[in-house]
Amino acid sequence: MSISTGVVDSENKPPSGEDIHAPMIPAGRMLPFLMVTPLFYLWAIPNNLNDILIRQFMKSFNIDRSGAAGVQVWFYLGYMLLAIPAGLLMRRFGYKTGIVTGLVLLGTGCWLFYPAAQAEQYTLFLMAQFVIAAGLSFLETAANPFIAELGPSGSSERRLNFSQAFNPLGAITAGLLGTVFIFSGVKLTDAEVLARKLAGTYQAYLHTETLRVVAPYMVLGSIALFWALMVALTKFPALGSEKGAPVSDDKTEPGRLLQWHFAFAVFAQFLYVGAQVGTWSYFIPYAESATGVGDKAAGFMLTGTLACFGIGRFGSAWLMKHFHARGLLGLYSLINILLCLVAVVRPGWVGVGCLLITSLFMSVMFPTIFALAIKGMGAKTKTAGSIIVMAMIGGAALTKIMGYVSVVANIQAAYLVPIVAYIGIGLYAWLGAGYKVKQPAN
C-alpha cells in the first residue's frame, strides 16, 4: 500500500476538506495546550512502573508471573470501569473538570502505596493500582480528544502524536526510577533464602523490598495534586459540543457511535494496548531468561526500548506532515509482526534486540487509532473517547494470556500473543480506518 503524499487511491485519502498540512496549534490556544500536554508525560510514569512492579512483587511477595499479572489486571479494570463515568462527567462539565478529577484520583492512589506497604498486603497494592488507573482513565478520556479537537481536523493526528510523544519520555523516566530506586539488585539464591529463614530475617528482607516502591509513588502523587491545582486555575477553551464552543468549519455528520470505522478502531485499540503492555511487562523476564542478565541490567534494557518508543513518537509527528497516518499504521504493524516472530524463534540477544526495536514501531499506534476513531463523532466525541479508553482493558487481558502461556510453555512463546494483535491492527489500518465526510448537496 502506498504511503506517499502524491496521488493515492480514494480509500487512503483523508476526508474531504481536511489538510494534513494545516497548522498544528491555532493562535490563542498555546496555554491550554501546554497545560495538557505534560499530562501525557505524567500518566506514562505509573503506566510503565507497572512493568517494574511486576518483577518487584514477584520477589517481595514470592508470586509467579501469572499472579504478578494482577498488577495489570486491576490497573486496566480501573481504566475500563471508570471510562464511561469520565465521559459522562465531561459531557456535563467539560474537559477541564475531567482532567482535575483524574489528577486528584491519581494523587490519591499513589499515596495509598504507603499504607499498603506498611500492611505488607498485596491486595492493598492492587486496590491502590485501581484508584490510580481510575484517575488515568479520566485523564486519557479527557486529554486525548481535547488535544485532537484543539485545532483543525486535518492536523489532529499530527497534534495528538506530538502530545503523545511526551508519553514515552515519562515511560523512560519510569524505567529509570524503577531500575535505580525500586530494584535493589539483590537476588538471593535458594541457599541464601533458607539461611535467612532459619535466622528469622527473611520476612524483614521482603518488607524492605516492598518498601522500595513507596517513595517514587509518594513523589508522583504530590506532583499530580499540584498539577490539579494548576489546571484548575487555567482558563480552557470550549471545544466541540461544549457550551460556548465556536462552530467548526469542518462539515461532518451528526455523531453516531455505530460506525464501522469507530467499532473497528475500538477493537484495534484493545489489541494495541494489549500488545504494548504485554511486551513491556514481560520484557525483563524475557531478557533475563534469554541472556542470563540480572534485573538491573534488564531494567536498563527496558529503558532502552522506552527510548525507542519516544524516538518513534517524535518521528511520527514529523512523518505525518508528509505521509498519511493509516499508511504508517499499516506498515509499522507489519514490521512488528516480523520482529516478534524473530523474538519467538531466536531467543537470545537477537530476540532481545528485536523486542527492543518493536517499541519504535508501536509509537504511532495509540494516538493514530484514537484520532482516526473520533473523526465524525460530533456531539458523541466524549462518549467515543471514553469507549476507546475502555478498550485499554486489552492491557489486562492480553498480559494475563501472555502470563499463562509463559507458565505452561515458556516466555518466548508468550510473544505469539502480540503477533496476533499486530495482525489485527494491520487489518484495521488497511480495511477499517477510513472515514469519509458526507458533503451537503449543492
N, C-alpha and C positions, 0 to 999 in steps of 0.2 A: 504494500500500500504506500502510495506516495505521501510524503510529509512536506513537500515543497510548498512555497508560497506562490507559486505560479498558478497555472490553470489546473484545477482539481475537479474531480467528479462531484456531482451535486450532493452526494451523501457526506462528503468531507468538508463542504463549505460551511462556514459559520452562518448562523441565522441571518437572513436578510436584514440590512440596516445596522449590523454590527461591524466594527472596525477593530482589528487586532492591534492597530497602531494608535488607538485612542489614548489620551493621557491617562496615566495610572492613578494619580491623585488630583481631584479637582481643586481649584482655588478655594481657600477658606475652610478646607476640611483637614488640614495637616495636623492640628492639635488632637482631635479625637483619634485620628489615625495613629499618632504617636503614643496615645494613652492605651489603645487596644492592642497594637502590635506586640509590645513587650509581654502580653499575656500568653502569646504563643510560645515564648521562651519559658515563662514561668510554669505553665502546666506540663511542659515536657519533663521537668525535673522529677515530680512524683511518678509520672508515667514510666520513666526509664529507671528510676530507682527500684521499681518492681523487679527488674532483672537481677539487681544486686540482692534484693530481699530474698528472692527465691533461693539463691545459693547460700545466703547467710542463715536463713531459717532452717534449711536442711541441716546445717551444722548445729545451731543453737537449740533447736527443738528436736533434733535427731529424727527427721522425717525423710521419706523418699521424694523423688521428683514429682510423682503424681500427687502426693499430699501437699507439697510446696506449691503446686499449681493453684491451690486455693487462694493464694495471694492475687492471682489474676482473675479467678472466678468471682470472688467477692468484689473486686475492683470494677470489673465490667458489668456486674449486676447493678452496681450503683449508677453507672452510665446509662444502662438500659431503662431502669425503673424511674429515674428522675428526668429523663429527656422530655417526655410529654408534659409533665408538670412545668418544666422550664419553658417549653414553648407556649403553654397556656398563660403563664405569668407574663411573658414578654408580649404576647398579643394584647394583653390588657394594659401593661405598664411600660412597655418599651424595652429596647436592648439594654439601656443603662441599668435598669433595675435588675435585669438578669445577671449582668456582669458583677454588680456589687454583691448580690446574693451568692453567686458562685465563689467569689473571693472569701467571703465570710465562712462559708462551709469548708472551703479548702483549709483556711487557717485553723478552724476548729478541729478538723480531722487530724491535721499534723500535730497539734498539741495533745491529742488523745494518745499519741505514742508514749508519752511519759507514764501515765498510769498503767498502760498495757505492759510496759517493760518492768515496772515495779512489781506488778502482779505475776509476771512471767507466764502470761496466758496467751497462747497463740490465737485463740478465738477473739480476744480483745483487739489484737492487732488487725484481724480480719474485719472487725466492726469499724475500726478507725479507717481502714482502707475503703470501706463502703462510704463513709462520710466524705473522705477526700474525693472519691470518684463522683459522688453526688455534686460536689462543688465544681468539679471539672466538667460534668455534664452540662451544668448551667453555663459555664464559660464557653465551651465549644459550641453549644446551641446558639449562643448569642454572638460570639466573636466572628465565627466563620461567615454567616450570612451578613453581618454588619459590614465586614470588610468587602465582601463581594458586592454589596449594594451601595457602597460609599461613593462609587464613581460610575462611569459608563459601562454598560453591559459588555461591550466589546473588549474591555480590558479586565474583566472580572477575574478570569483565570490567572492572568499575569499578576494582578494585585494580590490575590489570595496566595499564590505561590510565593510572592515576595514576603508577605507577612509570615507565612508558614515556614519560610527559610530560617526564621529565628528559632523555630521549634527544635531543629537538630542542635543548635548551639546550647539550648537547655539540656538536650539529651547528652551532649558531650560533658556539660557541667555535672550532670547526674553520674555519668560513668566515672569521672574523676573523683567526685565526692565519695561515691561508694567505694571505689578502689582504695582511696587514701584514708578515709575516716571510718568506714564500716568494716572492710576486710582487715583482719588482724595479720594475715599471712601465716597464722599458726594452724598447722594441720596435724592433729595427733594421730599417731599410729594406734593400732588395736592394743598393743602392749602399754602404751602411754595412757590410754583411756582406762585400762584395767588398773594400772598403778594409781591413777588419780581417784578411781572409785574406792580402792582399798584404803587410800589415805583420807577419804572423805572430802576431797577438794574438787571433785568432778562437777558437782552442781554449781559451785561458786564460779568455776571456769565458764560453764554455759551461761550463767547470769551475766557475767562480764561481756560475753559475746553478744548477748541480747541487748545490753545497754548501749552498745556501739551504734545502734540505729537511731538513738534518741536525739542527739544534738543536731544532726542535719535537718531533721524534721521540725524541731522547735524553731530553728532559724528560718526555715521555709515558711512555717505558719505565721511568724511575725511579719515577714515581708508581705505575705498575702493580705493580712489585715491592714497593713499600712497602705498598700496599693488600693484596697477597697475605699479607704478614705479619700485618696487622691482622685479616683474615678468619680466618687460622689460629688466632689467639688468642681468637676469639669462639665461644661455645657456640651451636650451631644446634639447633633442634628437629627431631625425626624426623617426616617427613611421608609421607603416602601409604603405600607398601609398605615404607618403611624400617623396620628393626628398632627396636622401641620406640615406633612411631607409635601414637597413640590411634585407636580405632575411630571412623570418621566416622559422623555421624548421617544423612548422605545415603545413600539406598538406590539404589545403582547396579548395573548389570550387571557381571559379570566383564569386564575389558577385552578387547576384540577389535580388532585393527588393521584388519581387513577390514570396515569400516563405511562406508556411503555418505557420512555427514556428514564423516568424517575424510578419506577419499580425495579428496573434492571440496575440502576445506579445504587439503590439500597442494597441489593444482593452483592454487587461488586464491592461496595464499601465493607460489608460483612466479611467477604473473603480477604480483602486487602488488610484490614486491621488484624485479622487472624494470622495472616502470613507474616506481617511485621512483628507483632507481639511474640508469636511463636518462635520466629527466627532469632530474635534478640534474647528471649527468655532462656533458650537452651544453647545459646552461643557459647557461654562459659563452660558448661558441661561438655559440649562437643569439642571445644578446643583442648580441655583437659584430657578427655578420652583419646583424641586423635594425635596429640603431640606430647602428652605427659607433663605439660607445664603446670604450675600451681595457680591458685585462684587469683593472686595479684597480677601475674603475667597475663592470664586470660582476661582479667578485668581491663588491663590496658589495651588488649586487642579489641575488646568490646568498644572502648573509647575510640579506637581507630575506625571501626565500622560506623560509629555515630558521626565521626568527622566526614566520612564519605557521604553520609546522608545530608549533612549540611552543605557540602560542595555541590551535590546534586540539586538541592533546593534553590540555591542562589543561581546555579547554572540554568535551571529550567525557567526561572523568571526571565532570564535574558533570551533563551531559546524561543520562548513563546512570542517574542516580538517578530520572529521570522518563520516559525512553523506552527501549524495548528495543534492544539492541545491533545486532541484524541489520537492523532498520529503518533505523537511522542508516547502516549499512554500505551498504545498497542505495541510499539517497538520495544519499550522498556520491559513489558510483560514477557515478551518472547526471550529477551536476553536473560531475565531472571530464571525462566524455566530451565535454560541451558546451564546456568551457573549452579542452580540447586541440584540438577542431575549429576554434575561433576562431584559436588559435595557428598552425594549419596554413594556413588560408585568408587570415589577416590578419597577415602578418609585419610587424613594426614595434613601436612602443611598445605598441599594443593587444595584440599577441601576447605580448610580454614580460610585460605586466601579467597576462594570463590564465594564463601558465605560473607566474608568481609565486604566484598565488592557489591553484593546484592543491594546493600543499602544505598549505593549511588543511584541505582535504577528504581528503588522503591520511592525515592524522594518526590517524584512528580505525582504519585498516585492519589494520595488522600485529597489534597486541595483541588486537583483537577476533577476527580469524580464528584466532589462536593459542589464545585462551581457549575459543572455541566448539569448536575441533577436539579439545581434550583432554578434554572432558566425557565421562564414561562410560568412560574408558580404564582406570581402576583400576590394577592392577599394571603395566599397559603404558604408564603415563603418561610415564616417562622415555624409553622407546623411541619413543613417539609424538612427544615433543618433539624428539628427535634427527632424526626423519624430516622434521618441519616445518622444522627448521633446514637440512637438506639441500636443501629446496625453494628456499632462497635462492640456489641456482645460477642462478635466473632473473635475478639481477642481472648475471651474466656473459653469459648467453645473449641476453637482450633488448638489453643495451647493445651487444653485438657486432653484432646485427642493425641497431640504430639507426646505428651507425658505418658499416656497409656502405651503408645507404640514403642516409646523408648524403653519401657519396662518389659514388655512382652517380647520385643525384638532387640533393638539397640538404638542408640542416639542418632546414628547415621540414617537409619530407616525412617525416623521421625520426620526428616526433611522431605519426605514424599508428600506430606500434607501441604506445605507451601507451594509445591509444584502444581498440585490440583487447583489451588487458589489462583495462581497466576494464569492458568489456562482460562479460568472463568473471567478474570479481569481483562485478558486479551479479547475474549469473545464480546465483552461489553464494549470495549473500545472500537471494535470493528463492526459490531452489529447493532448495539443498543444505545450509543452515546449521542446520536444525532437528535437535535430539536429544531424544528422549523417554525418560525413565527408566521402566522397567517396574516397577510396584509388585507386591509379592507378593500372592497371593490371600489374602483374609480367611478 
